Structures are given as C-alpha cells and as structure tokens.
Amino acid sequence: MRLRIVKPSDTELKDALLEAEKTRLTGDDPHHLGKCLLFLHRRNVMLEEVAEHAERFLRFGLQEDEHAQLRRLLDHLRRETLRELNQTPDQLGL
C-alpha cells in the first residue's frame, strides 16, 4: 500500500517548521527529522525561485535582468550544495 502524500496547509507547515527549529535548538532530534525538514524546506524555497524564473524564460524569453537573476539563483544553489557536501566546485560536476 502506498502512502498518499498531501500538501500541508500554510499553518501546518509553519507549525512543523517551528517545531523542527525547537528540536534543533534543544538537541532533541534523535531521528534527525527537524534537521531534514529544515534542510528540505530551505532547498525547496530556493528551487521554487529557480522554477519561477525558468517558467518566465520558457514563456517570454529572458530579459537581461531576469537572466542575471536566474544565474544568481543557480549560483547560490550551487554554492549551498557545495557547502552542504563540503566539496569544491570541481567535485560537484554541475
């Protein structure tokens, strides 16, 4: 049987993130759920920004400022990934 995943409401997400922060601050995160939720939420926010700019590109082409913003977002995402993996740019392969 496959578990059905349902998007949480804004209130549920806010509550879950607050609880995740609390578990990280108190050190009471034995299964690393708080750590994972906070990491994935941050990553999702970054990817949503990239997706928004990519959508504009696909619909309208990129104006110079949109192109620069998309490049900055991708560079930021790449730096975050490197930091998280403790790697140098040549090790990432992006």
C-alpha positions in Angstrom: 0.0 0.0 0.0 1.4 3.4 -1.0 1.1 6.3 1.4 -0.8 9.3 0.0 1.2 12.5 0.4 -0.9 15.6 0.9 0.4 19.2 0.8 0.3 20.7 4.3 -1.7 23.9 4.8 0.3 27.1 5.4 -0.5 26.8 9.1 0.6 23.2 9.3 3.9 24.0 7.6 4.5 26.9 9.8 3.8 24.8 12.9 6.0 22.0 11.7 8.9 24.4 10.9 8.7 26.0 14.3 8.7 22.5 16.0 11.7 21.5 13.8 13.6 24.6 14.9 12.7 23.8 18.5 14.0 20.2 18.2 17.3 21.5 16.7 17.7 24.2 19.4 17.1 21.8 22.2 19.1 19.0 20.7 16.1 16.7 21.0 16.1 15.4 17.4 17.1 11.8 17.7 15.8 10.7 14.3 17.0 14.0 12.6 13.5 14.9 11.5 13.9 18.5 12.4 17.2 18.7 10.6 15.8 17.1 7.5 12.7 19.2 7.4 14.6 22.5 7.8 17.1 21.5 5.1 14.4 20.3 2.7 12.3 23.4 3.3 15.2 25.8 2.6 16.1 23.8 -0.5 12.5 23.9 -1.7 12.3 27.6 -1.3 15.5 28.0 -3.4 14.2 25.6 -6.1 10.8 27.4 -6.2 12.6 30.6 -7.0 14.6 28.9 -9.8 11.4 27.3 -11.2 9.6 30.7 -11.2 12.4 32.3 -13.2 12.7 29.2 -15.5 9.0 29.4 -16.2 9.3 33.1 -17.2 12.1 32.1 -19.5 10.1 29.4 -21.2 7.1 31.7 -21.6 8.7 35.0 -22.5 12.4 34.5 -23.1 14.7 36.2 -20.6 15.3 39.9 -20.4 18.8 40.8 -19.2 17.8 41.4 -15.6 15.8 38.1 -15.5 18.8 36.3 -16.9 21.1 37.8 -14.3 18.6 36.9 -11.5 18.3 33.3 -12.7 22.1 33.0 -12.9 22.4 34.4 -9.4 19.8 31.9 -8.1 21.6 29.0 -9.8 25.0 30.1 -8.4 23.5 30.4 -4.9 22.0 27.0 -5.2 25.4 25.6 -6.4 27.3 27.3 -3.5 24.8 25.9 -1.0 25.1 22.4 -2.4 28.9 22.6 -2.2 28.7 23.9 1.3 26.3 21.1 2.3 28.5 18.5 0.7 31.8 20.1 1.9 33.1 20.0 -1.6 34.9 22.3 -4.0 33.4 23.4 -7.4 35.4 20.8 -9.4 34.0 18.0 -7.3 30.3 18.8 -7.8 30.0 18.3 -11.5 27.4 21.0 -12.2 
